[in-house]
Amino acid sequence: MALLEADSGSFRDPLSRVVVADDSVYRLFSEMGESDRVAVWPFVESQIQLGTVIESELMAVEDHVAPATSILRHPKLDLITFPFEWSFQMLKDAALLQLDLVRAGALAGVGVKDASSYNIQFVGTTPIFIDVGSFQPRKRSDPWFGYQQFCELFLYPLMLKAYAGVSFQPFLRGSVHGIPVDQAKGLLGPLRLKRQRGRFTHVLFHALAQAKLADSDEGVAEDVAESGMKTELLLATVAKTRKLVESMDTGLDESLWSDYSDRGHYESRSLAEKAAFVDDSLAGAGALGHVWDVGCNDGMFSRIAANHADVVLAMDADELVIDQLYKQLRTETSVEANRITPLVVDLSTAGGGVGWRGSERPGLFHRSRPDAVIYLAVIHHLALTFNIPLQQQLDLLADSTENLVIEFPDENDQMVQKLLRNKRPGIYSHYTLDNFERLLGERFEVRRRETLTGGSRTIFFATRTPRTAS
Ligand SMILES: C[S@@+](CC[C@H](N)C(=O)[O-])C[C@H]1O[C@@H](n2cnc3c(N)ncnc32)[C@H](O)[C@@H]1O
């Protein structure tokens, strides 16, 4: 049996907890948890068949890996991502999956006791529900226990973007609990409330009622049971909420980087040279598990990487380009397209963990160790717009990966000149090809180097220099 490690994000449910091994994840049920599991098992199996819930295998008692009444084994997913890294459509698809499970559960006499967006993961671009411990037997009078959490972690974040044009990712990164109703009220104030013709009022009304119940000294479950939320009422609420979620749209089709696909500033020859260089370098890098494409934009190079890797994290700080890439990939069925997961990541602020002790939901650098990073035409943005010095960027890359494909637009490049135009002369004098090559050589061994046609962009394939033991 491989070494077991308690999952840092699994402690809030007293009835089951998760431990992680090399190639599997185990869900350990307490006695009470096991009695729920047995009751909901036919429903869970039917959802596994549909592909909405993660595969789950009940282990024989003698195979128990740790003290528990029963144990489920799940495949270990190749990649764990969090809602603050998802685009609007990703959160929306996750919300719809959550709602569909609540509905299907209610019809089968199964309740969903919470509604954490962290219970959903993306395999490529397909959302899948991973927390089998969320299901419990449902009494006909049970309320939708996860409603408030659904609002905080799905609905309000989506509304924020759809109705106010405000990105939800920073809010979700700020708190694992999402956006509380009071905050939502403030953010989506009376003006917008009016504009949405009562849709928001409906949501607020329910959320406030739930919050009140949660605050009460009385036995909440009994109270609600008495007032009785019959299955029909629950189904109607879910249907209404689903319609609301489905209707939401960012209304955006333009952002700073959304028109980049034509890559007009590259001569067509240099773009072909760049693509061939990336392809050849990754082909020569050996078996690749994770590959990061930092500043992926429309994913042109993520697609090349997907021919050589198990998983490609296509990251960009521009959420619209990620949303568009996600929507495009969702329409594709090739094996390669399914290896790419688009993520909203601003590398200049990424990496921190959130939740209890900052480790309940660990930062990206702890969840993915890339075998290769492609870092194409992005270094100048981080250096000149975000003031992350070349040295620091190369330190991060050297700490993260063995194989690096990196493009350096030099000081004569028109895009670099543009970024420098409004800067005080002299303060970026270190931004030169010579300096970059020196810093790269201190951390990596350059295997290949090519100056692209046009002359101001040089691309490198470099492998990490073995570290000497100190
Ligand atoms: C010049 S484009 C390069 C696109 C692609 N890598 C290529 O070579 O064709 C730069 C991309 O980097 C992204 N970007 C800029 N700053 C970023 C940051 N701090 N973190 C992640 N992506 C960033 C932009 O949104 C844009 O899509």
Ligand as a Chemical Component Dictionary entry (heavy atoms), coordinates in Angstrom:
data_LIG
# 
_chem_comp.id                   LIG 
_chem_comp.type                 NON-POLYMER 
_chem_comp.pdbx_formal_charge   0 
_chem_comp.three_letter_code    LIG 
# 
loop_
_chem_comp_atom.comp_id 
_chem_comp_atom.atom_id 
_chem_comp_atom.alt_atom_id 
_chem_comp_atom.type_symbol 
_chem_comp_atom.charge 
_chem_comp_atom.model_Cartn_x 
_chem_comp_atom.model_Cartn_y 
_chem_comp_atom.model_Cartn_z 
_chem_comp_atom.pdbx_ordinal 
LIG C1  C1  C 0  1.786  38.357 -26.102 1  
LIG S1  S1  S 1  0.550  37.263 -25.547 2  
LIG C2  C2  C 0  1.330  35.691 -25.813 3  
LIG C3  C3  C 0  0.367  34.568 -26.079 4  
LIG C4  C4  C 0  1.017  33.219 -26.339 5  
LIG N1  N1  N 0  1.825  32.791 -25.222 6  
LIG C5  C5  C 0  1.832  33.265 -27.587 7  
LIG O1  O1  O 0  3.061  33.213 -27.492 8  
LIG O2  O2  O -1 1.281  33.370 -28.664 9  
LIG C6  C6  C 0  0.713  37.477 -23.817 10 
LIG C7  C7  C 0  -0.347 36.794 -23.006 11 
LIG O3  O3  O 0  0.104  36.798 -21.666 12 
LIG C8  C8  C 0  -0.976 37.070 -20.823 13 
LIG N2  N2  N 0  -0.471 37.637 -19.573 14 
LIG C9  C9  C 0  0.011  38.879 -19.383 15 
LIG N3  N3  N 0  0.359  39.050 -18.100 16 
LIG C10 C10 C 0  0.090  37.882 -17.467 17 
LIG C11 C11 C 0  0.212  37.437 -16.121 18 
LIG N4  N4  N 0  0.636  38.260 -15.173 19 
LIG N5  N5  N 0  -0.147 36.166 -15.823 20 
LIG C12 C12 C 0  -0.630 35.348 -16.792 21 
LIG N6  N6  N 0  -0.797 35.738 -18.067 22 
LIG C13 C13 C 0  -0.433 36.978 -18.415 23 
LIG C14 C14 C 0  -1.853 38.008 -21.614 24 
LIG O4  O4  O 0  -3.173 38.021 -21.106 25 
LIG C15 C15 C 0  -1.701 37.468 -23.025 26 
LIG O5  O5  O 0  -2.724 36.552 -23.337 27 
# 
loop_
_chem_comp_bond.comp_id 
_chem_comp_bond.atom_id_1 
_chem_comp_bond.atom_id_2 
_chem_comp_bond.value_order 
_chem_comp_bond.pdbx_ordinal 
LIG C1  S1  SING 1  
LIG S1  C2  SING 2  
LIG S1  C6  SING 3  
LIG C2  C3  SING 4  
LIG C3  C4  SING 5  
LIG C4  N1  SING 6  
LIG C4  C5  SING 7  
LIG C5  O1  DOUB 8  
LIG C5  O2  SING 9  
LIG C6  C7  SING 10 
LIG C7  O3  SING 11 
LIG C7  C15 SING 12 
LIG O3  C8  SING 13 
LIG C8  N2  SING 14 
LIG C8  C14 SING 15 
LIG N2  C9  SING 16 
LIG N2  C13 SING 17 
LIG C9  N3  DOUB 18 
LIG N3  C10 SING 19 
LIG C10 C11 SING 20 
LIG C10 C13 DOUB 21 
LIG C11 N4  SING 22 
LIG C11 N5  DOUB 23 
LIG N5  C12 SING 24 
LIG C12 N6  DOUB 25 
LIG N6  C13 SING 26 
LIG C14 O4  SING 27 
LIG C14 C15 SING 28 
LIG C15 O5  SING 29 
# 
